[in-house]
Amino acid sequence: MTLVRRAALVTVLVVLAAVLTADVPRGVTEKHTVTYDRYSLMLDGKRTYIWSGEFAYWRLPSPGLWRDVLQKMTANGYNTVSIYFNWAYHSPKKGVYDFSGIRDVDLLLEMAEEMGLYVIARPGPYINAETSSGGFPGWLNNDPGKARSDAPSYLAAADEWMTRIDAVIRRHQYTNGTGTVILQQIENELFATGPSQQRYMKRLASRVRADGITVPIFHNDVARNGYWVPPGGAGPLKGPVDLYAFDAYVGPQRCDEKAKDAPDFGIWGDVGAKASPNTPGFTAEFGGGWFDYWGGPDAYECLAAEGAGPGYERVFYGTNIANGLSIQNFYMTFGGTSWGWLPSPIVYTSYDYGAAISEARQLRPKTTVMKQLGLFVQSFSPITKLTRGSAVTPSSSKVKVYHDVNPDSGAHLFVAMHNPSRATTDDSFTFPIETRDGAYEPAVRLDGQDAKLLVADYDMDGQHLVYSTSEMVTHFAGTALFTGRKGESGETVLRYASAPTVSGDVASSYDPATGDLRLRYVHGGLREVKISGGGRPPLTLLLTDDISDMWRYDTAAGPVLVSGPALVRTAAMEGSLLTLTGDTDAPASLRIWGPAQVSRVLWNGEPYAGKIAGPSAVTLPQLIWRSFVPPLPDDTGWQVADHITTTATTKPPAGNPVLTADDYGFHQGDIWYRGHYSGVRKSLTFRFGGGGAGLLQAWVDGVYLGQSVVPSGVPAPRRLATATFDAPASAGEHVVTVMVRNNGHTQDMAADEAHKEGRGLISTSLGAAATWKIQGNRGGEDLVDPVRGIMNAGSYDGYHLPGYPDSSWATAAVPAATAEPGTTWYRTTFELSVPDGHDASLGLTIGDPATLRSTANYRALIYVNGWNMGQYTANVGPQNTYTLPNGILHPRGENTLAIAVTSDGGPGNGLEKVALTDLGTVRGGVDVPTVPAPAWNQAKWGLE
Ligand code: IPT
């Protein structure tokens, strides 16, 4: 290199360094690297298996609880969290963005870093995710440019969002040394692949780079199509990305579906590897459950227990591991709540998803399998570089065994499952293994939906594992933890130079010819086997059938394994003091393996003396109600609906006024219309868009005409309906009042502008003969309540807010025999006194949870301290219980609950029984600050 050139390079580096330093806010500038080859990601050169769970902060509007969920993920073996950032959630109006309060994603990324969780950032611009418009802000409906294309106006809008969200993500990049973001996704399952989309993708990639994102970028292919593969890839479509990733939902989606077959090596490995031979096997979304829908089967509990339960996880995620995938993200890991107007037209309020962590933040049994596999992929380091081993023929054709080898260490991985993998029979078999240690024929059993990940010829912390028919969970110097199914035999073979001393409840034999120490046992309870001598350091081998109460952490003094409590959230060593925080759901005692010097333990701040207490009972108050039926609104101050053009895909007939709500700046929530016409109309017809289970109610001259409900269920991506009512036969001037409940905008999954399907009235039989005014959420895009935000659009007068002056409202009986046609408001205040140091996850139950659908025909919006926490649709179903996150709910203080009941006035169509419910209480939890939000006040909400 010539001197001049070198000088130029130095200048470039200096400038670059200056730019990077200027970008880094917190002064930490130690740089890290994220690199990769065909096997795995490498973080600072270290191969790392990415075991990731999807979490949507916007489905949990209480930042204090983000920490709860992230800690539960860390405790349960995840090392990464994948996050969709929802454009709509942050932007009520073009050019207006909010990253404060419940939208403080800086805080979210800080929490992930604090826990050492890596982050996969997925900011869209389009995200899908069963949220309204797939995450596009409402105002984008009024953009004439085609979304997800290179239309200039769309690109400008997308730039607006990307620039802002990238600025946040950039601050938290691993590569900067200021955070843990390791990967970033552009777009989402873009399967429209024309030239315009190709230019769009290039533009997104260069935007992201120009915004200072330096981690590898990828796109999630909707299936294993090979769309948007990086340079060097062989898929049918190249993309401006570094990594190739695909999505796969292979499990049952309802309780009555049988487990589908696991795709086998050929399908997976070949397509993935051929599409992108130089990048790691990467599934950006692998089903961790599935969404339920309006009118659906209430599938979450059974999906979590069976369809996408522990056996499903072992079989499918195990297959992925066997197929060499080293980046797996499970969608969802905590699904949360589609509160307010977040849901897309398909889904109802709960987005529990049957995920590992329930909507009520409870750890389901399937979480324990995630912990087992997650700890395993992080402990068994050969897993980050697997090549296919020689074919293995088990003794029974009812099973198959995948075989992988790490070419560097020579360690083997065997993944055994039924053949076909959907089979649930009870099969005992043997399979041959041949390693540097010799030839063996271990006996294994697969009973029901199950798979086993078994290792052989593996050096661990000075020990040598010949093989085990128990599954390795984790190991560190002096300790190894293996698990198996209760009642099944297990065999672990370790190698020693001479006979070691073995104590513990196992049968052991030592073969001096091979050096093999063979341990035999039946899985059940926790066995502690101590092995010493034999020319190796001492080992405590823990053999169990249940790791649900076992927790592994790395501390400054090395790894620690704790058993006993329902959850260990954090563990830290200082001198000989081990400080633990966590939860108990019953009294517990601790057992601790790890740092030899532990002499004292602090549990949740208290010295541990042999026992920790379980939770105290929580008592919940009865609810005492007032109610009020507001008069039909007059239209003072409403906008005149006189547009003649619209960007909606649902246009009115030529010459008729445009009535769709987005055109007037109303994107979320109920929309009201008042129309004036004269003369006799025998009937009135309204074409409207309302989303799944959306609704229209109409009145003429104050007289209720009736209601119409948009059909729900799947598949039915478009959500329009037509309602016809008899009209009064009198001549003269008439006023028609219409209310449309907008249950969300259609997603733009196929990039065909589906989100621009109109909401509110589309056309009426009055045609051009009526004049209309329109009103939606107060303030429209200029939010009157920016704290709760656009998705919380509530009542125009503030009936939903704490502090609304309801003292003149009449005392009301609930359950109520019926309700007035239209909307009746109920309000109550109540005190909660959850004991200190407890985390009670509370819910609100309406009607009878034992039935999928009520016979009552009404719907109810539930407002907790002013926050719209969901919609109950009695006769559509299936949801009865609404999770109320602490922070929104005040567990130690006063709460205001408001319920807006919209009924057709028929007999029985009134508010059913309403009760607070305890969805899970533990002693422990995290600090959950109250989410500050304004109460009603006269100046803002009062009518002049
Ligand atoms: C895939 C989406 O990427 C994700 O956003 C979410 O919608 C998920 O599915 C289903 O919950 S779309 C794929 C199923 C075609």
Residues whose N, C-alpha, C, O or C-beta is under 5 A from the ligand:
A	BS01	IPT	I127 N128 A129 E130 E189 V222 Y249
